Amino acid sequence: QVQLVESGGGSVQTGGSLRLSCVASGGGFGLNTMGWYRQAPGKQRELVATITAGFSTNYADSVKGRFAISRDNAKKSVYLQMSSLKPEDTAVYFCNMAQFSGGRWTDYWGQGTQVTVSS
């Protein structure tokens, strides 16, 4: 069974930086697409960034040029470096693993970590 544990959230001022980490347990980390999503109060969960097994990355337009996703397969970890943070980045950030097995996709989620950006 896959488990994802996030860390690194916190409170920063506008323009600050944070680095989120997510460690996975269970098999197949290196074969799967990993991602970060976020959910602000009263809003739907949205994609922030993804990184494939081949290290291709994709970003939401709102974070391009400010956030960087990376992965370390040996450590079964994925990271989100966030810079030039804005108040609208305030949300709970979730780590995601999209696993393809048995002909279907399964999503696994972490418990989330709070990021608060004050003006």
C-alpha positions in Angstrom: 0.0 0.0 0.0 1.3 3.4 -1.0 1.6 6.1 1.7 2.7 9.7 1.1 3.9 12.0 3.9 4.4 15.7 3.3 6.4 18.2 5.2 7.8 21.7 4.9 4.7 23.8 5.1 4.6 26.9 7.2 3.9 30.6 7.3 5.9 33.1 5.3 5.6 36.7 4.1 5.0 37.7 0.5 8.1 37.2 -1.5 9.4 34.4 0.7 10.3 30.8 -0.1 9.4 27.4 1.2 10.4 23.9 0.2 7.9 21.1 0.5 8.9 17.5 0.7 7.0 14.3 0.2 8.3 10.8 1.1 6.6 7.7 -0.3 6.4 4.2 1.1 5.4 1.2 -0.9 6.5 0.0 -4.3 6.9 1.6 -7.7 7.9 5.1 -6.9 10.3 5.5 -9.8 7.7 4.3 -12.3 5.0 6.7 -11.4 4.1 10.3 -12.0 4.3 12.4 -8.9 2.6 15.7 -8.4 1.7 18.6 -6.0 -1.9 19.9 -5.8 -3.4 22.5 -3.5 -6.7 23.5 -2.1 -7.6 26.9 -0.8 -10.6 27.4 1.6 -13.8 27.2 -0.4 -12.1 26.2 -3.6 -11.6 23.0 -5.5 -8.3 21.1 -5.4 -6.1 22.2 -8.3 -2.9 21.0 -10.0 0.3 22.8 -9.1 3.0 20.7 -10.7 3.7 17.2 -11.9 6.9 15.3 -12.7 6.8 12.0 -14.7 9.0 9.0 -14.3 11.1 10.4 -17.2 11.5 13.7 -15.3 9.2 15.7 -17.6 7.6 18.5 -15.7 4.3 20.4 -16.0 3.2 23.5 -14.1 0.0 25.5 -13.5 0.3 28.8 -15.3 -0.1 30.6 -11.9 3.2 29.1 -10.6 5.4 29.0 -13.7 8.7 30.6 -13.1 8.2 30.6 -9.3 7.9 27.0 -8.4 10.1 24.0 -9.2 9.2 20.4 -8.8 11.9 17.7 -8.6 12.2 14.1 -7.5 14.8 11.8 -6.0 13.9 8.2 -6.8 16.6 6.8 -4.5 15.0 8.6 -1.6 11.4 8.0 -2.9 10.9 11.7 -2.5 9.4 14.5 -4.5 10.0 18.2 -3.7 8.4 21.5 -4.5 10.6 24.6 -4.2 8.4 27.6 -4.0 9.7 31.1 -4.4 8.3 34.6 -4.7 5.3 33.4 -2.8 2.1 35.4 -3.0 -1.0 35.5 -0.6 -2.9 33.6 -3.3 -0.6 30.7 -2.9 -2.1 30.1 0.6 -3.6 26.6 0.6 -3.2 23.1 1.8 -0.7 21.4 -0.4 -1.1 17.7 -1.2 1.4 15.2 -2.6 0.0 12.9 -5.2 1.2 9.6 -6.9 -0.6 8.5 -10.0 0.0 4.8 -10.4 -0.9 2.8 -13.5 -1.4 -0.9 -12.7 -3.6 -3.6 -13.9 -4.9 -1.4 -16.8 -6.1 1.4 -14.6 -4.9 4.5 -12.9 -5.0 4.9 -9.1 -4.4 8.1 -7.2 -2.7 8.2 -3.8 -2.7 11.3 -1.7 -0.8 12.6 1.3 -2.5 14.2 4.3 -1.6 17.7 3.2 0.6 20.5 4.6 -0.5 24.0 5.2 1.2 26.9 3.4 0.2 30.4 4.5 1.5 33.5 2.8 0.8 36.9 4.5 1.0 40.3 2.9 
